[in-house]
């Protein structure tokens, strides 16, 4: 495909996806809050729904919930389903566009597994389907009556998928696919459970019968799952842009920690909104989980592994700090950060491993412009992006993508040496 079309297409699909997701998650948060705020009134006894008053946009709202349905069909009924469907559809399209469309950059890391783009796409899409079958199966099993056991089984499933993806995909694609598996559960809950149950309830109402309350309960359960999964999914969806999150060899553990952190934070709000007090311990747990995730990412980053001799090569080359003195005088000449000179050795490395993509007119087929505006064509530009280069090519091996230009460990050392001297 024409690179400019691919670039614009990617941007526009992402825009659609983010807007749809905001609408969906906004509605999901709103209804969880509303559910938690309902109070019994004489017309609706406890357990059968309730009423809440709200103030917004210059007026007061009196909202009532009838569980599982009111006595007769209302004339005008608003459905909330397309926010969910459009989020999934645009997300799936974006997944195909980015990860399957440019599989060599994003999906396949030959150091992990040298698969073809087609195999990669089939594994990814197959995993989404398999994930739903497992999750839905767990929910329909006997575990459904034991919420804590069910939650643990779902949690284990997420971590297992994260681990499995790490065996086939690039670190970035592994974390993103983990998010996509969970997001598929969330839309699957709407499509396969919540909506059909609501349709059944309506059919009963129209026929003049009382709908089965179990349908409402089941829908509410799935809807709560969606709520607890929201924050972790957003983390995984955004993680692609932050290689410290996904480049760890133990990123499946980071996935587990983030699921716990996101879940307990939602718990805090759900309990508080229901008037159940403030469970401040949840924030302690969430902070501890995130701190552990950061610690794991640092301890297992490629740079750290090299330093402690766990890397994939002999620790013979001088460490960045040992060699830093070689270039320190050159660095000292610069008066501002951006004016710092970049020596020839560094420019050589960048020139052979990075510039074919990071140029105003990239030579790499399929790229219309310097990715993310990162130009690495002159010493000034390279100096300007030094902090980003450190994250992408030294602390993590996010760049070159999947080491597509075969960057050597010594060349990363060269960059580390230069960066340490800055
Ligand atoms: C094959 C093409 C290619 C090569 C070679 C390449 N990059 Fe990139 N680079 C990309 C793409 C594509 C992105 C955008 C990734 C994304 O969408 O998140 C990117 C993004 C970046 C970013 C910005 C990251 C961000 O999200 O802010 C930096 C910094 C970077 N690359 C540095 C480097 C360095 C340093 C090298 C050489 C060691 C390098 N790149 C080699 C394609 C390449």
Boltz pocket constraint, residues with backbone or C-beta under 6 A from the ligand:
constraints:
  - pocket:
      binder: B
      contacts: [[A, 105], [A, 240], [A, 241], [A, 349], [A, 350], [A, 353], [A, 354], [A, 355], [A, 356], [A, 357], [A, 358], [A, 364], [A, 371], [A, 372], [A, 374], [A, 385], [A, 388], [A, 389], [A, 392], [A, 393], [A, 399], [A, 400], [A, 401], [A, 404], [A, 405], [A, 407]]
      max_distance: 6.0
